[in-house]
Amino acid sequence: MTTRTEHDSMGALEVPQSALYQAQTQRAVQNFRISPTPMPAGFIRAMLLLKQAAAHSNSALGLLDTEIASAISHAAASQLAVTDWSQYPVPVYQTGSGTSSNMNVNEVLATLASQALGRPVHPNDHVNLGQSSNDTVPTAIHVSAALAISQQLLPALTELQQAITTQSAISGAILKTGRTHLMDAMPVKFAQVFAGWQAQLNHAEVLLQEQLPRLQQLAQGGTAVGTGVNAAPGFANRFAAELSQLTGLPFVPSRNFFFSMSTQDTAVACSGVLKTLAVALLKVANDLRWMNSGPLAGLAEIELPALQPGSSIMPGKVNPVIPEAVAMACAQVIGHDAAITIAGQSGNFELNVMLPLVANNLLGSIDLLSGSCEAFARQCIAQMKVRADNTARVLALNPILVTALNPLIGYEKAALIAKQAYHQQRPILEVALELSGLPEAQLRVLLDPARLV
């Protein structure tokens, strides 16, 4: 491999000739070999936006040569438009402040800006002016999460709820046997089942919306320890305004830089909400799997679309693959949350030192949940069919319908009717006619499943 020599404060180092990054990135690649997994794309894009906003701010404050600022901004814009991901090789498992990733972005932009200007642009003195990894990386976590929730997750969650609304309009009036403890219970309408799912999803949506104002409070301006040393007065406000213009989200400086840099409490809270959504999707996934079970020996209340062969040995077998895939994704989100909880405890004095892990897991959870919502909406809910013939047959035999007779004949006699109907596998109406002492016309009204929902 052809190389060139680059220098940093620790000396000279050979870097691939084709690399836009410089010595500090190369040191990180050589030092951090625990895992090759690079930082998430959303995090890198957020870093590029931050550098663009910082260049504009420093230029407006008279601290950065306007040509250099413009070159940095254009370099960031070009990378945002067409990102060469090979230029961002720093792994997730690096220094806990994320300094290597910050310098990676600084170096790439410095190289591109230098090429454009025909004179040196320094990664620290120019691109990183008025910034520290210690405030930039926490800011990138907030910005990337806020953008991903706004642009990916909330739209996907809306699509899923709309799919449920559409399916409810098609099949919501159909009755089915309700279940508690996985055992037969009083009847419900599919519309009521769907409404329960929607309420869970809407609850998570409201919680997500509540996280955005907190994520939009930024650490940028706190620099090394939260005091703002080496950042110009007014930089934090100017930066937030520039970033708001670039992204369309209303970012503001943190009310307390020490809080925003020494803790990741906002990310921990946000991850908790993502876990809440994962739990909701798991509930829906398991309901779908149970209702789809069969087609002969299970509940067989619905039929999910046949997407692929379900067995390498059993011909004709079809499995509920999307609910299973979503369930695994949700399990991973819950795992991410556990890791973020541990990372949140790693605020030592003025800096949290598990920032790259927080960024990776938070954005990973958002990606998984966005994809899960879209898969549910498009490949499950929109295409599922209710097996009304089967639900009606089972409901007619449901001995729990006798609950409606409790006020007239008492719990014990109702229990006797239920047990006899179950053991004889006869409709509850027939047995109630024999044992309740109530007239058929009245029993037909009282035991009508449609009346009981």
C-alpha positions as CSV (number, residue, x, y, z in Angstrom):
1,M,0.0,0.0,0.0
2,T,1.3,3.4,-0.9
3,T,1.6,5.7,2.1
4,R,2.5,9.3,2.9
5,T,4.0,10.7,6.1
6,E,1.8,12.8,8.4
7,H,2.7,14.5,11.7
8,D,0.8,15.2,14.9
9,S,2.0,16.2,18.4
10,M,3.4,12.7,19.0
11,G,5.5,12.7,15.9
12,A,5.5,11.2,12.3
13,L,3.3,8.4,11.1
14,E,2.7,6.6,7.8
15,V,-0.9,7.1,6.5
16,P,-2.4,5.5,3.3
17,Q,-1.9,7.8,0.4
18,S,-5.6,7.7,-0.6
19,A,-6.7,8.6,2.9
20,L,-8.2,12.1,3.6
21,Y,-7.6,11.6,7.3
22,Q,-4.2,12.2,8.9
23,A,-2.0,11.0,11.8
24,Q,-4.5,11.0,14.7
25,T,-7.0,8.9,12.9
26,Q,-4.3,6.4,11.8
27,R,-3.1,6.1,15.4
28,A,-6.7,5.3,16.4
29,V,-7.0,2.6,13.7
30,Q,-3.8,1.0,14.9
31,N,-4.6,1.2,18.6
32,F,-8.3,0.3,18.8
33,R,-8.6,-3.3,17.5
34,I,-11.2,-4.6,19.9
35,S,-13.8,-4.5,17.1
36,P,-13.8,-3.2,13.5
37,T,-17.3,-1.7,13.9
38,P,-17.1,1.9,12.9
39,M,-19.1,4.8,14.4
40,P,-22.7,4.9,13.1
41,A,-23.4,6.9,9.9
42,G,-25.8,9.2,11.7
43,F,-23.2,10.1,14.2
44,I,-20.6,11.0,11.5
45,R,-23.2,13.0,9.6
46,A,-24.0,14.9,12.8
47,M,-20.3,15.6,13.3
48,L,-20.1,17.0,9.8
49,L,-23.1,19.3,10.5
50,L,-21.4,20.5,13.7
51,K,-18.2,21.4,12.0
52,Q,-20.1,23.3,9.3
53,A,-22.1,25.2,12.0
54,A,-18.9,25.9,14.0
55,A,-17.1,27.2,10.9
56,H,-20.0,29.6,10.2
57,S,-20.1,30.7,13.8
58,N,-16.3,31.3,14.1
59,S,-16.3,33.3,10.9
60,A,-19.3,35.4,12.0
61,L,-17.6,36.1,15.3
62,G,-14.4,37.3,13.5
63,L,-12.3,34.4,14.8
64,L,-11.7,32.4,11.6
65,D,-10.6,33.6,8.2
66,T,-13.6,33.7,6.0
67,E,-12.0,31.8,3.1
68,I,-10.9,29.0,5.5
69,A,-14.4,28.9,7.1
70,S,-16.0,28.7,3.7
71,A,-13.6,25.9,2.6
72,I,-14.4,23.9,5.8
73,S,-18.1,24.5,5.3
74,H,-18.0,23.4,1.6
75,A,-15.9,20.3,2.6
76,A,-18.5,19.3,5.2
77,A,-21.3,19.9,2.7
78,S,-19.6,17.8,0.1
79,Q,-19.2,14.9,2.6
80,L,-22.8,15.2,3.7
81,A,-23.9,15.0,0.0
82,V,-21.7,12.1,-0.9
83,T,-20.1,10.5,2.1
84,D,-17.0,8.3,1.6
85,W,-17.4,6.0,4.6
86,S,-13.9,4.6,4.1
87,Q,-12.6,7.9,5.4
88,Y,-14.2,7.3,8.9
89,P,-12.7,4.1,10.1
90,V,-12.4,4.8,13.8
91,P,-14.1,2.0,15.7
92,V,-16.8,2.4,18.4
93,Y,-14.6,0.9,21.0
94,Q,-12.1,3.7,21.3
95,T,-11.2,6.4,23.8
96,G,-14.3,7.1,25.9
97,S,-14.5,10.8,25.0
98,G,-14.7,10.0,21.3
99,T,-11.7,12.2,20.7
100,S,-10.5,9.9,17.9
101,S,-13.7,10.3,16.0
102,N,-13.7,14.1,16.5
103,M,-10.2,14.3,15.2
104,N,-11.1,11.9,12.3
105,V,-13.7,14.4,11.1
106,N,-11.4,17.4,11.8
107,E,-8.7,15.8,9.7
108,V,-10.9,14.8,6.7
109,L,-12.3,18.3,6.5
110,A,-8.9,19.9,7.0
111,T,-7.5,17.9,4.1
112,L,-10.4,18.7,1.8
113,A,-10.3,22.4,2.7
114,S,-6.5,22.6,2.2
115,Q,-6.9,21.0,-1.2
116,A,-9.6,23.5,-2.2
117,L,-7.7,26.6,-0.9
118,G,-4.2,25.6,-1.9
119,R,-2.9,26.4,1.6
120,P,-2.9,24.6,4.9
121,V,-6.0,24.3,7.0
122,H,-5.3,22.8,10.4
123,P,-7.5,20.2,11.9
124,N,-7.2,21.6,15.5
125,D,-6.5,25.3,15.0
126,H,-9.1,25.8,12.3
127,V,-11.7,23.0,12.0
128,N,-11.8,22.4,15.8
129,L,-11.6,26.1,16.7
130,G,-13.5,26.9,19.9
131,Q,-14.4,23.2,20.4
132,S,-13.3,20.2,22.4
133,S,-14.1,16.6,21.8
134,N,-15.6,16.8,25.3
135,D,-18.4,19.1,24.2
136,T,-18.5,18.1,20.5
137,V,-19.2,14.4,20.9
138,P,-22.0,14.8,23.5
139,T,-23.5,17.4,21.1
140,A,-23.2,15.0,18.2
141,I,-25.0,12.3,20.2
142,H,-27.9,14.7,20.9
143,V,-28.1,16.0,17.3
144,S,-27.9,12.6,15.7
145,A,-30.5,11.1,18.0
146,A,-32.9,14.1,17.5
147,L,-32.6,13.9,13.8
148,A,-33.0,10.1,13.7
149,I,-36.1,10.3,15.9
150,S,-37.6,13.1,13.9
151,Q,-36.8,11.9,10.4
152,Q,-36.9,8.1,10.8
153,L,-38.6,6.7,13.9
154,L,-41.6,9.0,14.3
155,P,-42.6,8.7,10.6
156,A,-42.3,4.9,10.8
157,L,-44.4,4.8,14.0
158,T,-47.0,7.0,12.3
159,E,-47.0,4.6,9.3
160,L,-47.6,1.6,11.6
161,Q,-50.5,3.3,13.4
162,Q,-52.1,4.2,10.1
163,A,-51.8,0.6,8.9
164,I,-53.6,-0.6,12.1
165,T,-56.3,2.0,11.5
166,T,-56.8,0.8,7.9
167,Q,-56.9,-2.8,9.0
168,S,-59.4,-2.0,11.7
169,A,-61.7,-0.4,9.2
170,I,-61.5,-3.7,7.2
171,S,-61.9,-6.3,9.9
172,G,-62.5,-4.5,13.2
173,A,-66.1,-5.5,13.5
174,I,-65.3,-9.2,13.6
175,L,-65.6,-10.9,17.0
176,K,-63.1,-13.2,18.5
177,T,-62.5,-15.0,21.8
178,G,-60.7,-12.8,24.3
179,R,-57.9,-14.3,26.3
180,T,-56.4,-13.8,29.7
181,H,-53.6,-16.1,31.0
182,L,-53.7,-17.5,27.5
183,M,-57.0,-19.0,28.4
184,D,-60.5,-18.3,26.9
185,A,-62.1,-15.2,28.3
186,M,-65.0,-12.9,27.3
187,P,-65.3,-11.9,23.6
188,V,-63.7,-8.9,22.0
189,K,-63.8,-7.2,18.6
190,F,-60.7,-7.0,16.5
191,A,-61.2,-3.3,16.6
192,Q,-60.7,-3.4,20.3
193,V,-57.5,-5.5,20.0
194,F,-56.2,-3.1,17.4
195,A,-57.1,-0.1,19.6
196,G,-55.1,-1.6,22.4
197,W,-52.0,-1.9,20.2
198,Q,-52.5,1.7,19.0
199,A,-52.7,3.0,22.5
200,Q,-49.4,1.4,23.3
201,L,-47.8,2.8,20.2
202,N,-49.3,6.2,20.8
203,H,-48.0,6.2,24.4
204,A,-44.5,5.5,23.1
205,E,-44.9,8.2,20.5
206,V,-45.8,10.8,23.1
207,L,-42.8,9.9,25.2
208,L,-40.5,10.2,22.2
209,Q,-41.9,13.6,21.3
210,E,-41.2,14.7,24.9
211,Q,-37.5,13.7,24.5
212,L,-36.9,16.0,21.6
213,P,-36.7,19.3,23.6
214,R,-34.1,17.7,25.9
215,L,-32.1,16.3,23.0
216,Q,-32.1,19.7,21.4
217,Q,-30.2,21.2,24.4
218,L,-26.5,21.0,23.4
219,A,-23.2,20.8,25.2
220,Q,-21.4,22.7,22.5
221,G,-19.7,25.7,24.1
222,G,-18.6,24.0,27.3
223,T,-15.3,23.0,25.6
224,A,-12.9,21.0,27.9
225,V,-14.6,20.8,31.3
226,G,-17.8,22.9,31.0
227,T,-16.3,26.3,31.6
228,G,-16.1,27.3,28.0
229,V,-12.4,28.0,28.0
230,N,-11.1,29.0,24.5
231,A,-14.6,29.4,23.1
232,A,-15.6,33.0,22.3
233,P,-18.4,34.7,24.2
234,G,-21.5,34.1,22.1
235,F,-20.2,31.1,20.4
236,A,-22.7,28.6,22.0
237,N,-25.7,30.7,21.0
238,R,-24.4,31.4,17.5
239,F,-23.6,27.7,17.0
240,A,-27.0,26.6,18.1
241,A,-28.6,29.1,15.7
242,E,-26.4,28.0,12.8
243,L,-27.2,24.3,13.5
244,S,-30.9,25.0,13.7
245,Q,-30.8,26.6,10.3
246,L,-28.9,23.7,8.8
247,T,-31.2,21.0,10.3
248,G,-34.6,22.6,10.7
249,L,-34.7,21.6,14.4
250,P,-34.7,24.2,17.2
251,F,-31.4,23.6,18.9
252,V,-30.3,25.7,21.9
253,P,-27.3,25.7,24.3
254,S,-27.5,23.6,27.3
255,R,-28.7,25.3,30.5
256,N,-25.7,23.7,32.3
257,F,-22.7,22.6,30.3
258,F,-21.3,20.6,33.4
259,F,-24.5,18.5,33.3
260,S,-24.4,18.0,29.6
261,M,-20.7,16.9,29.6
262,S,-20.3,14.9,32.8
263,T,-23.6,13.0,32.4
264,Q,-25.5,11.2,29.7
265,D,-28.8,11.4,31.6
266,T,-30.7,12.6,28.6
267,A,-29.5,9.7,26.5
268,V,-30.3,7.3,29.3
269,A,-33.9,8.7,29.5
270,C,-34.2,8.6,25.7
271,S,-33.0,5.0,25.6
272,G,-35.6,4.1,28.3
273,V,-38.3,5.5,26.0
274,L,-36.9,3.4,23.1
275,K,-37.0,0.4,25.3
276,T,-40.7,1.2,26.1
277,L,-41.5,1.2,22.4
278,A,-39.5,-2.1,22.0
279,V,-41.7,-3.6,24.7
280,A,-44.8,-2.4,22.9
281,L,-43.7,-3.9,19.6
282,L,-42.8,-7.2,21.4
283,K,-46.4,-7.3,22.7
284,V,-47.8,-6.8,19.2
285,A,-45.3,-9.4,17.8
286,N,-46.4,-12.0,20.3
287,D,-50.1,-11.3,19.7
288,L,-49.6,-11.7,16.0
289,R,-47.7,-15.0,16.4
290,W,-50.3,-16.5,18.7
291,M,-53.3,-15.4,16.6
292,N,-51.5,-16.7,13.4
293,S,-50.6,-20.1,15.0
294,G,-51.7,-23.2,13.2
295,P,-53.1,-23.3,10.6
296,L,-54.9,-26.4,12.0
297,A,-53.6,-27.1,15.5
298,G,-53.3,-23.4,16.7
299,L,-55.6,-20.4,17.2
300,A,-55.7,-19.7,13.5
301,E,-57.6,-16.4,14.1
302,I,-55.6,-14.5,11.4
303,E,-53.4,-15.4,8.4
304,L,-50.2,-13.5,8.0
305,P,-48.7,-13.2,4.5
306,A,-46.6,-16.1,3.3
307,L,-43.2,-14.5,2.7
308,Q,-40.9,-17.4,2.4
309,P,-40.6,-21.2,3.0
310,G,-40.6,-21.9,6.7
311,S,-38.6,-25.1,6.9
312,S,-35.7,-26.8,5.1
313,I,-37.3,-30.2,5.8
314,M,-41.1,-29.7,6.1
315,P,-42.6,-28.8,2.7
316,G,-45.4,-26.3,2.8
317,K,-44.6,-24.9,6.2
318,V,-44.8,-21.1,6.5
319,N,-43.7,-19.2,9.6
320,P,-44.5,-15.7,11.0
321,V,-41.1,-14.4,10.0
322,I,-41.7,-10.7,10.4
323,P,-42.9,-10.9,14.0
324,E,-40.0,-13.1,14.8
325,A,-37.5,-10.7,13.3
326,V,-39.1,-7.7,15.1
327,A,-39.0,-9.6,18.4
328,M,-35.2,-10.1,17.9
329,A,-34.7,-6.5,17.1
330,C,-36.7,-5.5,20.2
331,A,-34.5,-7.8,22.3
332,Q,-31.4,-6.1,21.0
333,V,-32.9,-2.6,21.8
334,I,-33.5,-3.8,25.4
335,G,-29.8,-5.0,25.4
336,H,-28.7,-1.6,24.1
337,D,-30.6,0.1,26.9
338,A,-28.8,-2.0,29.5
339,A,-25.4,-1.0,28.1
340,I,-26.4,2.7,27.9
341,T,-27.5,2.5,31.6
342,I,-24.0,1.3,32.5
343,A,-22.4,3.9,30.2
344,G,-24.5,6.6,31.9
345,Q,-22.9,5.7,35.2
346,S,-19.4,6.4,33.8
347,G,-19.5,10.2,34.3
348,N,-16.2,10.7,36.1
349,F,-16.0,14.2,37.5
350,E,-16.4,16.6,34.4
351,L,-16.7,14.0,31.6
352,N,-18.6,10.8,30.8
353,V,-16.1,8.4,29.3
354,M,-18.4,5.9,27.4
355,L,-19.7,8.4,24.8
356,P,-19.0,6.3,21.7
357,L,-20.9,3.4,23.1
358,V,-23.9,5.7,24.0
359,A,-23.9,7.0,20.4
360,N,-23.7,3.6,18.8
361,N,-26.4,2.0,20.9
362,L,-28.8,4.9,20.9
363,L,-28.7,5.3,17.1
364,G,-28.7,1.5,16.7
365,S,-31.9,1.3,18.7
366,I,-33.6,4.0,16.7
367,D,-32.6,2.2,13.4
368,L,-33.9,-1.1,14.7
369,L,-37.2,0.3,15.9
370,S,-37.7,2.3,12.7
371,G,-37.2,-0.8,10.6
372,S,-39.4,-2.8,12.8
373,C,-42.3,-0.4,12.6
374,E,-42.0,-0.3,8.8
375,A,-41.9,-4.1,8.5
376,F,-44.9,-4.5,10.7
377,A,-46.9,-1.9,8.8
378,R,-46.0,-3.1,5.3
379,Q,-45.4,-6.9,5.7
380,C,-47.8,-7.8,8.5
381,I,-50.7,-5.4,9.4
382,A,-51.5,-4.2,5.9
383,Q,-51.5,-7.8,4.4
384,M,-53.0,-9.8,7.3
385,K,-56.4,-11.5,6.9
386,V,-58.8,-12.3,9.7
387,R,-60.2,-15.8,9.6
388,A,-63.8,-14.9,10.6
389,D,-65.1,-18.4,10.0
390,N,-62.7,-19.8,12.5
391,T,-63.2,-17.1,15.1
392,A,-67.0,-17.5,14.9
393,R,-66.8,-21.3,15.3
394,V,-64.6,-21.1,18.4
395,L,-66.6,-18.2,19.9
396,A,-69.8,-20.2,19.8
397,L,-68.2,-22.9,21.9
398,N,-66.6,-20.5,24.4
399,P,-68.0,-21.5,27.8
400,I,-66.9,-18.2,29.3
401,L,-69.9,-16.5,27.7
402,V,-71.9,-17.8,30.6
403,T,-70.4,-14.9,32.6
404,A,-73.2,-12.8,31.2
405,L,-75.7,-15.0,33.2
406,N,-74.0,-14.4,36.6
407,P,-76.4,-11.6,37.7
408,L,-79.4,-13.8,37.0
409,I,-78.5,-17.3,38.0
410,G,-75.4,-16.8,40.3
411,Y,-71.7,-17.7,39.9
412,E,-72.0,-21.3,40.9
413,K,-74.8,-22.3,38.6
414,A,-73.0,-20.4,35.8
415,A,-69.8,-22.3,36.5
416,L,-71.7,-25.6,36.3
417,I,-73.1,-24.7,32.9
418,A,-69.6,-23.6,31.7
419,K,-67.9,-26.8,32.8
420,Q,-70.6,-29.0,31.2
421,A,-70.5,-27.1,28.0
422,Y,-66.7,-27.5,27.9
423,H,-66.7,-31.2,28.7
424,Q,-69.4,-32.0,26.2
425,Q,-68.0,-29.6,23.6
426,R,-71.5,-28.1,23.1
427,P,-72.5,-24.5,22.4
428,I,-73.0,-22.7,25.7
429,L,-76.6,-21.7,24.5
430,E,-77.7,-25.4,24.4
431,V,-76.5,-26.2,27.9
432,A,-77.8,-22.9,29.3
433,L,-81.3,-23.8,27.9
434,E,-81.2,-27.1,29.9
435,L,-79.8,-25.8,33.2
436,S,-80.4,-22.1,33.6
437,G,-84.2,-22.0,33.8
438,L,-84.2,-18.9,31.5
439,P,-86.2,-18.7,28.3
440,E,-84.4,-19.2,25.0
441,A,-85.3,-15.7,23.7
442,Q,-83.7,-14.1,26.8
443,L,-80.6,-16.4,26.6
444,R,-80.0,-15.6,23.0
445,V,-79.9,-11.9,23.9
446,L,-77.8,-12.4,27.0
447,L,-75.3,-14.7,25.3
448,D,-75.0,-12.8,22.1
449,P,-71.2,-12.2,21.7
450,A,-71.8,-8.9,19.9
451,R,-73.7,-7.6,22.9
452,L,-70.9,-8.6,25.3
453,V,-68.2,-6.4,23.6
